[in-house]
Amino acid sequence: MAERSVEELASVIIEQERKALAIAFDAAMVSLKRPPERSIRAIDKNFIDAQAPGVRKHLHGMTAKLVHDAAEILDSMDQYAQAIQRILAAHEMLPMPLSSMVRSIHEFALILCPLFDPDLPPGERIANMGALHLANAQGGLDALEAFPLNQQKERHKKIEAVAGIQEYMKKAGYEIHANKSKPHLATGVSWGAEKVSLRDNTTKASERYTPGIHYNWVLGSGATHGRLWYSNGLEGQWSMIVVGAVAPLLDISDLLVNIPLGYAGVDGRRLHLQTHTRRCALLARTSPGMEMGTYDNYRAQTEESI
């Protein structure tokens, strides 16, 4: 039997990761409703249950919305993964969109991390959750105002909706920090002692959560934003470009297992081993004889890389 091309192997690996993560996140949905006793989700639930009745009720409502938002983010990541498979199936050299799509998946993962980070105290995760909710609502208003046609009626409805979300959040214990030039909008939120800006700093998030593949964030940004240093610097065989683009997706898969799945109490050891086996198979195509070692060794090296 003829050996698969590197594009075919990469596509098969992406498909396997997509299916494995889909099954794991289905299990996580069950765990979120009935979290294991020592899971981070259980810690957050107990923390919220200890709040005043009115605050508790509204925080539980926001966490239910967070689960919905996280599912939307994961679905968007999966759509980009499918689009990458389409590019690989075309057998054409399309490095710019390939790198840009990988970068988009990377960004979605970085949005999820502060919401479920087990190393943060519950209050900071709650503050991050509020910032995401409000940023999503205000982003829709920004998009509406970008259209050239008169959208006053729709704009008014959207402003009312944002105001309604802010009022709900205040009942959940949030303080809203208003924009001085646009008082109907917010620049940040606070919950307890934790203050969070609505403005994302994904570069810092990449350095924190994905130090081993932070280079991927920088290169992907070059492709996404049309930087000539990126397009002028592309060289080498298409097979190497494919491996270089797809391999970081496996690190992002590991990140999803460690943070959102770990938050729900899902044991990710088997998933990590499977992903690392695929990583070794992929990298072997362009680096025969390369010694990857175990997943634990690989993780230790990538976490110490910056």
C-alpha positions in Angstrom: 0.0 0.0 0.0 1.4 3.4 -1.0 2.3 5.8 1.8 -0.1 8.6 2.4 1.0 12.0 1.2 1.7 14.5 4.0 -1.5 16.4 3.2 -3.5 13.2 3.5 -1.8 12.3 6.8 -2.3 15.8 8.2 -6.0 15.7 7.2 -6.5 12.3 8.8 -4.9 13.5 12.0 -7.1 16.6 12.1 -10.2 14.4 11.6 -9.1 12.1 14.5 -8.5 15.0 16.8 -11.9 16.5 15.9 -13.7 13.3 16.7 -11.9 12.7 19.9 -12.5 16.2 21.2 -16.2 16.1 20.2 -16.6 12.9 22.3 -14.7 14.4 25.2 -16.7 17.7 25.2 -19.9 15.7 25.2 -18.7 14.1 28.4 -17.7 17.5 29.7 -21.3 18.8 29.2 -22.5 16.1 31.6 -19.8 16.9 34.1 -20.6 20.6 34.1 -24.2 19.8 35.2 -23.0 17.3 37.9 -19.3 18.2 38.4 -16.9 15.7 40.1 -16.3 16.7 43.7 -12.8 18.1 43.4 -13.1 19.5 39.9 -12.6 23.2 39.3 -16.2 23.5 38.1 -17.3 22.1 41.5 -15.1 24.7 43.2 -16.7 27.5 41.2 -20.2 26.2 41.8 -19.6 26.1 45.6 -18.1 29.6 45.4 -21.2 30.9 43.6 -23.6 29.0 46.0 -22.0 30.9 48.9 -22.9 34.3 47.5 -26.0 36.3 48.5 -29.3 34.8 47.0 -29.8 37.4 44.3 -26.2 37.4 43.2 -26.1 33.6 43.2 -29.1 33.4 41.0 -27.7 35.8 38.4 -24.2 34.3 38.4 -25.7 30.8 37.8 -27.6 32.4 34.8 -24.3 33.8 33.5 -22.5 30.5 33.8 -25.2 28.8 31.9 -24.7 31.4 29.1 -21.0 30.8 29.3 -21.5 27.1 28.5 -23.5 28.2 25.4 -20.8 30.7 24.4 -18.0 28.1 24.9 -19.9 25.7 22.7 -20.2 28.4 20.0 -16.4 29.0 20.2 -15.7 25.3 19.9 -18.0 25.0 16.9 -16.2 27.8 15.2 -12.8 26.1 15.9 -14.2 22.9 14.3 -15.4 24.8 11.2 -11.9 26.2 10.7 -10.4 22.7 11.2 -12.7 21.5 8.5 -11.7 24.3 6.2 -8.0 23.4 6.7 -8.9 19.8 5.7 -10.5 21.3 2.5 -7.2 23.1 1.7 -5.2 20.0 2.3 -7.5 18.0 0.0 -7.0 20.4 -2.8 -3.2 19.5 -3.0 -2.4 23.1 -3.9 0.2 25.3 -2.2 -1.9 27.8 -0.2 0.3 28.7 2.8 -1.3 32.1 3.5 -4.9 30.9 4.2 -3.6 27.7 5.8 -1.6 29.7 8.4 -4.3 32.2 8.9 -6.9 29.5 9.6 -4.6 27.9 12.2 -4.1 31.3 13.8 -7.9 31.7 14.1 -8.2 28.3 15.9 -5.3 29.5 18.1 -7.2 32.7 18.9 -10.4 30.9 19.8 -8.5 28.7 22.2 -6.9 31.8 23.9 -10.4 33.2 24.4 -11.5 30.1 26.3 -8.4 29.8 28.5 -9.0 32.7 31.0 -12.6 31.5 31.5 -11.6 28.0 32.7 -8.0 28.5 33.9 -7.6 26.3 37.0 -4.8 28.4 38.3 -7.0 31.5 38.7 -9.2 32.1 41.8 -12.9 31.8 41.2 -13.5 35.5 41.4 -11.1 36.2 38.5 -12.7 33.5 36.4 -16.1 35.2 37.1 -14.7 38.6 36.1 -13.3 37.1 32.9 -16.7 35.6 32.2 -18.4 39.0 32.6 -15.9 40.7 30.3 -16.6 38.1 27.6 -20.4 38.5 27.8 -20.2 42.3 27.6 -17.6 42.4 24.9 -19.7 40.0 22.7 -22.7 42.3 23.2 -20.8 45.5 22.4 -19.0 43.9 19.5 -22.4 43.4 17.8 -23.1 47.1 18.2 -19.7 48.0 16.7 -20.5 45.8 13.7 -23.9 47.4 13.2 -22.4 50.9 13.3 -19.9 50.0 10.6 -22.6 49.7 7.9 -23.1 52.8 5.7 -26.9 52.7 5.7 -29.1 54.3 8.3 -29.4 51.8 11.1 -30.8 54.0 13.8 -33.7 51.7 14.7 -31.6 48.7 14.9 -28.8 50.6 16.7 -31.3 51.8 19.4 -32.5 48.2 19.9 -28.9 47.0 20.3 -28.1 49.8 22.8 -31.1 48.8 24.8 -30.0 45.2 24.7 -26.5 46.1 25.9 -28.0 48.2 28.7 -30.2 45.2 29.7 -27.1 42.9 29.9 -25.3 45.5 32.0 -28.2 45.6 34.5 -28.3 41.8 34.7 -24.6 41.8 35.4 -24.9 44.4 38.2 -27.4 42.1 39.9 -24.7 39.3 39.6 -22.3 41.6 41.5 -20.4 43.2 38.7 -19.3 46.8 38.5 -19.4 48.2 35.0 -16.7 50.7 34.0 -18.3 53.1 31.5 -16.6 54.5 28.4 -16.1 58.3 29.0 -16.9 59.2 25.4 -19.7 56.6 24.9 -21.3 56.2 28.3 -23.7 53.4 27.0 -20.6 51.2 26.4 -18.1 49.8 28.9 -14.3 49.6 28.9 -14.1 46.9 31.6 -15.8 45.1 34.4 -15.0 44.3 38.0 -16.2 41.5 40.2 -15.0 41.8 43.8 -11.4 42.8 43.7 -10.9 41.5 40.2 -10.9 44.1 37.3 -10.8 43.0 33.7 -10.6 45.1 30.5 -12.9 44.3 27.6 -10.0 44.8 25.3 -8.3 41.5 24.5 -4.6 41.1 24.7 -4.2 37.8 22.9 -0.5 38.2 22.4 0.1 38.1 26.2 -2.4 35.2 26.4 -0.4 33.3 23.8 2.8 33.8 25.8 1.1 32.6 28.9 -1.0 29.7 27.7 1.0 28.5 24.6 4.6 29.3 25.2 5.8 26.3 23.2 4.0 27.5 20.0 3.9 31.2 20.6 5.9 31.4 17.3 2.7 30.1 15.6 0.7 33.1 16.9 3.3 35.5 15.5 3.6 33.8 12.1 -0.2 33.4 11.9 -0.6 37.1 12.6 1.8 37.8 9.8 -0.3 35.7 7.4 -3.7 37.1 8.6 -2.7 40.7 8.5 -0.8 40.6 5.2 2.7 41.2 6.5 5.2 41.2 3.7 7.9 39.8 6.0 5.8 36.7 6.2 4.9 36.2 2.5 8.4 37.2 1.4 9.9 34.7 3.9 8.0 31.6 2.8 10.4 29.0 1.5 10.9 25.2 1.5 8.8 22.3 0.4 5.0 22.3 0.7 5.2 19.2 2.9 7.3 21.1 5.4 4.8 24.0 5.4 1.9 21.6 6.0 3.7 20.0 8.9 4.7 23.3 10.3 1.2 24.6 10.2 -0.7 21.5 11.4 1.6 20.4 14.2 0.7 23.5 16.4 -2.9 22.4 16.2 -2.0 19.3 18.3 -0.6 21.6 21.0 -3.9 23.5 20.9 -5.7 20.2 21.3 -3.6 19.5 24.4 -4.5 23.0 25.7 -8.2 22.3 25.3 -7.8 19.0 27.2 -5.9 20.7 30.0 -8.1 23.8 30.5 -11.7 23.6 29.5 -11.9 19.8 29.7 -9.8 19.8 32.9 -12.1 22.4 34.4 -15.1 20.1 33.9 -13.2 17.2 35.6 -12.6 15.2 32.4 -9.5 13.0 32.7 -7.3 13.8 29.7 -4.4 11.4 30.0 -5.6 9.1 27.3 -6.4 12.0 25.0 -2.9 13.4 25.5 -1.2 10.0 24.7 -3.3 9.7 21.5 -2.5 13.3 20.4 1.2 12.8 21.0 1.2 9.6 19.0 -0.3 11.6 16.1 2.3 14.4 16.7 5.1 11.9 16.4 3.7 10.4 13.2 3.3 13.8 11.6 6.7 15.2 12.5 8.4 12.0 11.4 7.4 12.8 7.8 9.7 15.8 7.6 12.2 14.8 10.3 12.8 11.0 10.0 14.5 9.6 13.1 13.6 12.6 15.3 13.3 11.5 18.9 10.1 13.0 20.4 10.1 11.1 23.7 7.0 10.8 25.8 4.1 13.3 26.1 5.3 14.3 29.6 8.8 15.1 28.3 7.4 17.0 25.4 5.1 19.1 27.6 7.9 19.9 30.0 10.1 21.1 27.1 7.4 23.3 25.6 6.4 24.9 28.9 10.0 25.9 29.5 10.6 27.2 26.0 10.0 30.8 26.9 
